[in-house]
Structure formats: C-alpha cells, structure tokens
Amino acid sequence: MTNEDWKEVEQQLQSIFSHVELKCDGYKVALVLKRLSQMKNGIIVYVNGIFEYKWLLDDCEERRRFCCPVKKSVYNQKHKAAMKKISKRLRGLQDPEAKYTYYLPYWSSFRSLKSHLIKNNSSIELIREKKDGE
C-alpha cells in the first residue's frame, strides 16, 4: 500500500460505524470505527468477517497479526523500588522488571494499528468498493 492509500484509509475511519476493507496476506480484514464508551472510540478489526474472543486468550495467527498487544509491568513503581533494595539472593526468582502482555480487541490509535499491520503482514492491499457502472 502507498502512503496515499493509508491516508485514504485513515480519512475513511473518521466517522462512527465507517469501515474499510483490506487484504492482508490472504486474510480479508475489515476495520470498523465503533464507540467503546461515552467518550472513547476504537477501531475494531474483523478477520474474514468475524472476531472471536478466543483469539485474545490463545496464541494464534490472528492474534499476532491483528490484535492490539498491551505490555504491563507485573509490579508497580513502589514495589519495584523496594525489591531493588533487596539483594538478588534474597529476592530469589522475583524479577522487579517482569512484564506481561495482554491483547485488546480494538485499537485506539490508527498510527499504532498501521505500524502493527505493516510489521506483521508482508502484503497489504486496500479493497475498494466498486461503484455502479464500473
């Protein structure tokens, strides 16, 4: 996809319930802007016309390619600082810098969605709807 195509996709996703269809490595992907809460919108990704919540739990191709990964620290800043004061021998297997990743069914940023799609898919094409007379 060219930069103009990406700008067109971003422009189409400016209004609620608008959708754009892409073809990513053989998957038909629909991006739909929906309301998540009273003051928050998100881009939902449907793969081959569906979204299954099991993709968020199980490691699968759809999750790696299309779901939004969020990395969080296991410990808060106060706990990390306290753990660093303790010797490694007494700390045992606890790593103060330990992190975990969970996945969301939506993207709140078009820029991060775009970079994730580019990084995880080798071929991305914009599917344009055919107008009457074409």
C-alpha positions, 0 to 999 in steps of 0.5 A: 500500500502507498502512503496515499492509500493509508491516508485514504484509509485513515480519512475513511475511519473518521466517522462512527460505524465507517469501515474499510476493507483490506487484504492482508496476506490472504486474510480479508480484514475489515476495520470498523470505527465503533464507540467503546464508551461515552467518550472513547472510540476504537477501531475494531478489526474483523478477520474474514468477517468475524472476531472471536474472543478466543483469539485474545486468550490463545496464541494464534495467527490472528492474534499476532497479526491483528490484535492490539498487544498491551505490555504491563509491568507485573509490579508497580513503581513502589514495589519495584523500588523496594525489591531493588533494595533487596539483594538478588539472593534474597529476592530469589526468582522475583524479577522487579522488571517482569512484564506481561502482555495482554491483547485488546480487541480494538485499537485506539490509535490508527498510527499504532494499528498501521505500524502493527499491520505493516510489521506483521503482514508482508502484503497489504492491499486496500479493497475498494468498493466498486461503484455502479457502472464500473 
